[in-house]
């Protein structure tokens, strides 16, 4: 009988992140490293750190891990690896090397589940062209898995969450809804085809989307994970000293996401994300409550949020569709800085 990893995890995937509001408080007390070769540090809360090696080469370094979000160990390994590697893609870099980060109970779960997690991670890393060359494992009652990933980029071609400019269009490359879909699955009401679609999207590398970004010389982007579309858009707006307007009726959704939220299946992480952002967010008076909460849905291995010059947006959408990202859509725009860094409309 297959091991069901969800029996060993209270919350999984990127929903397990420390709430963004609490994280920002913690980071206030973290000393900031000073080095002229640090091109991207912790000050803008970007997806990865970047360190300049030479005029032609910079190292991009990130890590991510979390408890199971799906039952199957192999699929969990795939999703966790895709999510970890995504930060490298979001920075416009090429992922190259990784270390496994593994927490696994020495008793209570068959050893085969452990090996299946590692196999899933290895296969997804191989798909991305990443070599896993080591790692670290500790005994822990709740399984957790992820990667520390190194990538490389030219110092002049780094893509950051501080690169959004007034007038840019915001493009989302994957539909929202993974947390809601899986919350509904736990209650037995999400249709199987929608669960399968959520899993497919979480396992899908952001490699193709990143290649389109680089083709069009994009300067601003981030990936959408545990803080939701709204949370990551807010971080981008702050880092870029702009305001971002999201138009939620233009946001692509996994089928059944809206109806599940309408029935009250709203994950707890959505409320934590809302708490973080609400004081810096202007909500339109006629904003659909369901769409409001979907904006804060905690994504696991979500898509890229690309800030693109308006004149390039149409071509970028076309290219994203050509590489199979058929749901990619313009979901908002960057405007001059307002009283609120984030504005959410229907």
C-alpha positions, -999 to 999 in steps of 0.1 A, spaced: 0 0 0 13 34 -9 23 58 19 -1 88 23 22 116 33 -7 139 41 -13 118 72 19 132 86 15 169 79 -8 195 93 -3 220 66 19 215 35 35 232 6 40 270 7 11 273 30 35 263 58 55 295 54 58 317 84 32 345 79 46 374 58 38 399 85 57 379 112 86 373 88 91 410 81 93 416 118 119 389 122 140 402 93 142 436 109 166 421 134 187 403 109 221 421 103 225 431 66 257 419 51 278 446 35 298 437 4 300 456 -30 297 422 -47 262 415 -32 240 425 -61 207 413 -45 204 409 -7 176 406 18 166 442 18 140 438 -10 128 404 0 136 391 -34 134 354 -46 172 347 -42 205 363 -33 229 373 -60 267 376 -56 290 390 -83 320 368 -92 333 387 -121 321 413 -147 305 385 -166 293 361 -139 271 362 -108 260 334 -86 223 332 -77 216 312 -45 183 302 -29 167 275 -7 131 263 -2 115 233 16 82 224 31 60 196 44 40 174 20 12 190 0 2 158 -18 -1 122 -7 23 105 -31 60 107 -21 73 108 -56 49 137 -66 58 155 -34 95 153 -44 87 166 -79 67 196 -66 92 205 -39 121 205 -63 102 225 -90 92 251 -63 128 254 -51 143 258 -86 116 284 -95 134 312 -75 164 308 -99 142 312 -129 125 342 -114 159 360 -112 166 353 -149 193 328 -141 202 293 -153 199 267 -124 229 244 -122 236 228 -89 215 217 -58 217 201 -24 189 181 -9 173 193 23 154 164 39 136 160 72 121 126 76 110 104 106 133 74 112 102 54 123 66 54 113 70 59 75 83 31 52 118 38 40 106 34 4 86 67 8 119 85 17 136 71 -14 106 80 -36 107 116 -24 144 118 -34 137 102 -67 110 127 -75 133 155 -66 161 141 -87 140 136 -117 126 171 -116 160 186 -111 173 166 -140 145 179 -162 157 214 -152 193 206 -160 203 207 -123 228 184 -107 221 173 -71 255 168 -56 247 163 -19 225 174 9 216 170 46 190 148 64 177 150 99 152 129 119 119 148 122 84 136 129 69 157 100 85 149 66 99 180 48 118 182 15 133 209 -7 166 220 -23 193 246 -19 199 257 -55 227 276 -72 223 292 -106 244 316 -128 235 348 -145 253 377 -162 254 406 -137 237 429 -162 209 405 -169 195 399 -134 157 401 -131 145 413 -97 113 421 -79 125 458 -78 124 461 -116 88 471 -121 83 505 -138 54 528 -140 33 518 -171 44 482 -170 17 455 -175 17 426 -150 16 391 -166 8 359 -146 20 327 -162 1 301 -142 -35 301 -129 -42 305 -92 -60 282 -69 -37 254 -57 -43 259 -20 -81 261 -25 -83 231 -48 -63 210 -23 -83 222 7 -114 211 -12 -98 177 -19 -93 171 18 -131 175 22 -137 152 -7 -155 178 -29 -128 189 -54 -133 171 -87 -105 147 -96 -96 164 -128 -91 197 -110 -68 180 -84 -48 165 -113 -46 200 -129 -33 216 -97 -7 188 -94 3 193 -130 8 230 -125 28 226 -93 51 201 -110 55 224 -141 89 241 -141 89 279 -148 117 272 -173 97 281 -204 83 313 -188 118 323 -178 131 318 -214 104 341 -227 113 367 -201 149 367 -211 140 368 -248 122 401 -241 149 415 -218 125 418 -188 139 435 -157 112 429 -131 96 397 -120 89 374 -90 74 340 -86 40 336 -69 42 312 -39 31 311 -3 22 348 1 -3 346 -28 -6 368 -58 -14 398 -37 13 393 -12 40 389 -38 27 418 -59 28 440 -28 65 430 -22 72 438 -58 55 472 -55 74 481 -24 107 470 -38 101 490 -70 87 521 -54 55 519 -74 19 509 -68 5 478 -84 -31 475 -95 -45 440 -98 -76 433 -119 -89 400 -104 -115 392 -132 -85 389 -156 -66 365 -133 -67 329 -146 -80 303 -121 -79 265 -119 -114 253 -126 -136 250 -95 -114 275 -75 -141 302 -75 -170 279 -66 -150 263 -37 -142 298 -22 -179 307 -27 -188 276 -6 -164 287 21 -134 265 15 -108 292 22 -75 280 35 -62 295 67 -31 308 49 -53 331 28 -64 350 59 -28 353 72 -17 367 38 -47 391 39 -36 402 74 -1 410 61 -13 431 31 -46 447 41 -32 479 57 -12 486 25 -40 476 1 -69 496 -13 -98 473 -21 -123 485 -46 -157 491 -31 -174 467 -55 -147 440 -52 -161 405 -53 -153 389 -19 -144 356 -35 -119 372 -59 -105 391 -29 -97 359 -11 -84 342 -42 -59 370 -45 -44 358 -12 -45 321 -20 -12 306 -10 3 291 -42 28 263 -41 52 262 -71 31 289 -87 38 309 -119 59 339 -126 45 375 -122 63 394 -149 64 432 -151 66 440 -188 67 473 -207 32 478 -222 45 477 -257 60 442 -252 31 427 -233 11 414 -263 42 397 -278 51 382 -244 16 367 -240 18 353 -275 52 337 -268 40 323 -235 10 307 -252 33 292 -279 54 274 -252 22 259 -237 14 284 -210 -21 289 -224 -35 305 -193 -9 333 -192 -27 367 -190 -23 403 -182 -36 407 -146 -27 443 -137 -3 472 -141 23 492 -123 13 528 -117 29 558 -99 33 553 -62 0 560 -43 -10 560 -7 -14 522 -10 12 501 -27 -14 476 -38 -49 482 -54 -72 453 -60 -102 456 -83 -126 432 -100 
